[in-house]
Amino acid sequence: MSAPPPVTPPDPHPPAGREEQVRVALRLVLHLGRSGPPDRQGLGRESATQRGIAATLGVTQGAVSKILDGLTAAGVVGRQRTHVPGRDRRVRVYFLTARGEALARVIEQALTRRRG
């Protein structure tokens, strides 16, 4: 008699569908638009790191990473390594490019029309 096949537990973080990825990407653009760029001294904000974005949006860092890669390739998001208060070393901080700022304005306008 052979042993039964092992039972694989369900993935606690199943891959998001395309619609959910788009929804998270739009929320991410709005989040970065509201966070603003690094300050005048060049210090980044924790909320603009992968970890900070993931925590704010309630998604995994892996999901944020994939979305940021796509938005960066599309010219919507830029990134730079800089110091963030509370971190021992420089980390990658994300910000909206001019194209991303324009997209954030369009999203905000659409949300305003939808609510009003």
C-alpha positions in Angstrom: 0.0 0.0 0.0 1.4 3.4 -0.9 1.1 6.4 1.3 -1.4 9.1 0.4 0.1 12.2 -1.4 1.0 15.0 1.0 -1.5 17.7 1.5 -0.4 21.1 0.4 -1.7 23.9 2.6 -3.3 26.8 0.7 -1.1 29.7 -0.1 -1.8 32.5 2.4 -0.9 35.1 -0.2 -2.3 33.8 -3.5 -1.2 35.7 -6.6 -3.5 38.7 -7.2 -5.6 38.8 -10.4 -5.0 41.5 -12.9 -7.9 43.6 -11.7 -6.6 43.6 -8.2 -3.0 44.5 -9.4 -4.4 47.5 -11.2 -6.4 48.6 -8.2 -3.3 48.3 -6.0 -1.2 50.2 -8.6 -3.7 53.1 -8.6 -3.7 53.2 -4.8 0.1 53.1 -4.9 0.3 56.1 -7.3 -2.1 58.0 -5.0 -0.1 57.1 -2.0 3.2 58.3 -3.5 1.5 61.5 -4.8 0.3 62.3 -1.3 3.7 61.3 0.3 5.7 63.7 -1.8 9.4 63.5 -2.8 12.3 63.2 -0.4 12.8 66.3 1.7 15.3 69.1 0.9 18.1 67.4 2.8 17.6 64.3 0.6 16.1 62.2 3.3 13.5 59.8 2.2 10.3 58.9 4.0 9.6 55.4 5.4 6.2 55.5 3.7 7.9 55.7 0.3 10.0 52.5 0.8 8.7 49.1 -0.4 8.1 48.1 3.3 6.2 51.4 4.0 4.1 51.2 0.9 3.2 47.5 1.5 2.2 48.4 5.1 0.1 51.3 4.1 -1.7 49.5 1.3 -2.0 46.2 3.2 -0.3 44.1 0.6 2.9 42.0 0.6 6.3 43.6 -0.3 6.5 41.1 -3.2 3.3 42.5 -4.7 4.6 46.0 -4.2 7.9 45.1 -5.8 6.2 43.8 -9.0 3.9 46.8 -9.3 6.8 49.2 -8.7 8.9 47.5 -11.4 6.0 48.0 -13.9 5.4 51.6 -12.9 9.1 52.4 -13.0 9.4 50.8 -16.5 6.4 52.9 -17.6 8.0 56.1 -16.4 5.4 56.7 -13.7 7.6 56.1 -10.7 11.3 56.9 -10.1 13.5 55.6 -7.4 16.7 56.5 -5.6 18.8 55.2 -2.8 18.8 57.6 0.2 18.8 57.7 3.9 15.6 57.2 5.8 15.3 58.3 9.4 15.3 55.2 11.7 17.2 53.0 9.2 20.9 52.1 9.6 21.7 52.2 5.9 20.5 53.8 2.7 17.4 52.2 1.2 15.5 52.6 -2.1 12.8 55.3 -1.9 10.2 55.7 -4.6 8.6 58.9 -5.9 6.3 60.0 -8.7 7.9 61.3 -11.9 6.2 64.2 -13.8 4.2 61.5 -15.7 3.2 59.9 -12.4 2.1 63.3 -10.9 -0.1 63.8 -13.9 -1.6 60.3 -13.5 -2.2 61.0 -9.8 -4.1 64.2 -10.6 -6.3 62.3 -13.1 -7.0 59.5 -10.6 -7.9 62.1 -7.9 -10.2 63.9 -10.3 -11.9 60.7 -11.2 -12.4 59.8 -7.6 -13.8 63.3 -6.8 -16.3 63.0 -9.7 -17.3 59.5 -8.5 -17.9 60.6 -5.0 -19.7 63.8 -5.9 
